[in-house]
């Protein structure tokens, strides 16, 4: 059994796929190395709506390696080395929300900022909860109308990649 002091329990030691400029796998690195060197990697984003059309948002813990203590409009995360999109997405949903659900694949997404380059797929899921939130990553969560989220984002810190996902989703979903 692994103890919390065991480095194998540290997510920084997880292996992730490293990608080239076209999104092709060219190798692997630890998650820590990927973050330190800003290596391109794979990720999934899941927009979770309730049956009223509100979006689930959550406050990230202060210990997250990227955007700590920020609100996020998506669940999801980095895929493990060799993990396929559907399995990785389902794993992330299970880990973060405590539910076993299949999300719908909606669109590919590429995001780059000063610290990260992500090749991703965006998924959508409709679920009213309740959720069992992963305490290592999520402080609390709630459903909110999309318009209210944009207003809050003017005053509160939100993950910029998640907001970019939501903006793209709104553009491709509008009639």
JOGIBEL-V365935 format. One record per backbone hydrogen bond with DSSP energy under -1.0 kcal/mol. NH is the residue of the N-H (numbers start at 1). CO is the residue of the C=O. If there is no record, write none. Layout:
# JOGIBEL-V365935
nh->NH co->CO
nh->NH co->CO
This chain:
# JOGIBEL-V365935
nh->6 co->3
nh->9 co->6
nh->10 co->7
nh->13 co->10
nh->14 co->11
nh->16 co->29
nh->18 co->27
nh->19 co->40
nh->20 co->24
nh->23 co->20
nh->26 co->18
nh->27 co->18
nh->29 co->16
nh->31 co->14
nh->32 co->12
nh->34 co->30
nh->35 co->31
nh->36 co->32
nh->37 co->33
nh->39 co->34
nh->41 co->117
nh->43 co->119
nh->44 co->77
nh->45 co->121
nh->46 co->75
nh->47 co->123
nh->49 co->125
nh->50 co->54
nh->53 co->50
nh->55 co->144
nh->56 co->48
nh->57 co->142
nh->58 co->72
nh->59 co->140
nh->60 co->70
nh->61 co->137
nh->64 co->61
nh->69 co->61
nh->70 co->67
nh->71 co->157
nh->72 co->58
nh->75 co->46
nh->77 co->44
nh->79 co->42
nh->81 co->15
nh->83 co->80
nh->88 co->84
nh->89 co->85
nh->90 co->86
nh->91 co->87
nh->92 co->88
nh->93 co->89
nh->94 co->90
nh->95 co->91
nh->96 co->92
nh->97 co->93
nh->98 co->94
nh->104 co->124
nh->106 co->122
nh->107 co->122
nh->109 co->120
nh->111 co->118
nh->113 co->116
nh->118 co->111
nh->119 co->41
nh->120 co->109
nh->121 co->43
nh->122 co->107
nh->123 co->45
nh->124 co->104
nh->125 co->47
nh->127 co->49
nh->132 co->97
nh->134 co->96
nh->137 co->134
nh->138 co->134
nh->139 co->59
nh->142 co->57
nh->144 co->55
nh->149 co->145
nh->150 co->146
nh->151 co->147
nh->152 co->148
nh->153 co->149
nh->154 co->151
nh->155 co->152
nh->156 co->152
nh->159 co->71
nh->163 co->159
nh->164 co->160
nh->165 co->161
nh->166 co->162
nh->167 co->163
nh->168 co->164
nh->169 co->165
nh->170 co->166
nh->171 co->167
nh->172 co->168
nh->173 co->169
nh->174 co->170
